[in-house]
Amino acid sequence: MQVFVIIPAAGLGTRMAAGHSTSSPKQFLDLDGLPILIYSLRAFAQVPEVKSIYVAVRKSEMPRVEAQVGSYGLAEKVWVVEGGDSRQESVANALQALKCEDDDIVLVHDAVRPLIDPATISRTIDAVAKHGAAIVGLPAVDTIKQVERTADGAIITATIPREYIVQAQTPQGFRCGLLKRAFAEAAADGFTGTDEASIVERSGVSVAVVAGSATNLKITQPGDLELAGFYLSQRTKR
């Protein structure tokens, strides 16, 4: 069994750009002296079980990422492939590029979750080996309300018990054959999922949950970059 990683990084990061001084996509923004994407790549490169990492970026960004991969000593494990106009297209392109057997494991991780740790990655690999599909998830701490949208705003229709809710994070991992089959079915049906798990779930596959962490945040807005910097500073003090 081999483990492969796909990191879709072709997004433009419009929410970050709206409140940030640079128009650079958020995965290339600086976090304590390094591009955000490099933190994500390094975390997976440190896991011995990971054979190779496929990062999918826009065609115009491929030379820049290839140069970064080389300069940060990641060329042995990291391959740069062309992404698509959506996350789903980028993951599909990377899936086509990697050569995996049905029983191999494929992990998909957000490029802008730079503080993922190797221990969580290893736990996710173990969960996929056991269940066939698993994601990292964070238990909900706030009370969750189901609402109906009206012309006057949202109206609460139900309160959902928190024990039934997790906030999906990444990595999300699957047996390669299962993921390829689910993506093929989604493409045939014209279905677009919100994440890889949603695409696999519609095939009737049960997906296990691995405990996540608040530090494994997704950087989408300027305030998230400052918070990630704080978490990173606390990590380096240990």
C-alpha positions, 0 to 999 in steps of 0.5 A: 500500500502506498500513500499519495497526497493531492494539494489543490492550489489553483484558487485565486483567494478573492476573499483574502484579496479583498482585505489584503494589500497584495493580489497574490493568491493566498496560498503564496502569501508570506507566513513568518518568512515562508509561502503558506503552501510550503508549510503544507507541503513540508508537513506531508513530506515529513510523513514517511508513509507518503510516497509523493505529493501532487500540487495542482496550480494554475498553468501560469503559476507552475514555474513559480511553484516548481522553483519554490519546490526546488529551493525548499528541498521538496523536489524529491517528493513533490510534483507540480501539475496543472489545476482546473477552474475549480477545486474538483477539477484540480483534484481530478487532474491530479488524480489522473496524473498519479499512478495508484492501485485501487488499495492505495491511499490518496489524501487531499489537503487544502493548500491554505491549512499550513499548520497541519501536523504530521501526527494528524496526517498519520492518524488519517492514514491509519483511519483510511487503511481501516475504514476506506475513507476518513476526514479530519473533523473538529467537533462543534462548540457553538450551538448549531441552528438550522434556518430557513431563508426569507425575504426578512432574513433567516428564521430558525427552524430547528436546533441541531444537537452538537454531538451530531455535528463536526466541522470538516477539515483536511486532509481527507483520505480515501482508497484510490479506487474508491475516490476515482470511482466517485469522481467519475460518477460525479463527472457523469452526473454533473455533480459538484461537491463542497469537498471530496467527502461529499463526492464520496458520500453520494456513492453510499460510502461511509466516511470516518472522522479523525479528531482535528484541531483548531490550529489546523485553520483554513486561511481565507481572510486577513485575520486568519493569517495573523492567527496562524502566525500566532499559532506558529509562534506558540509551536516554535516555543515548545 
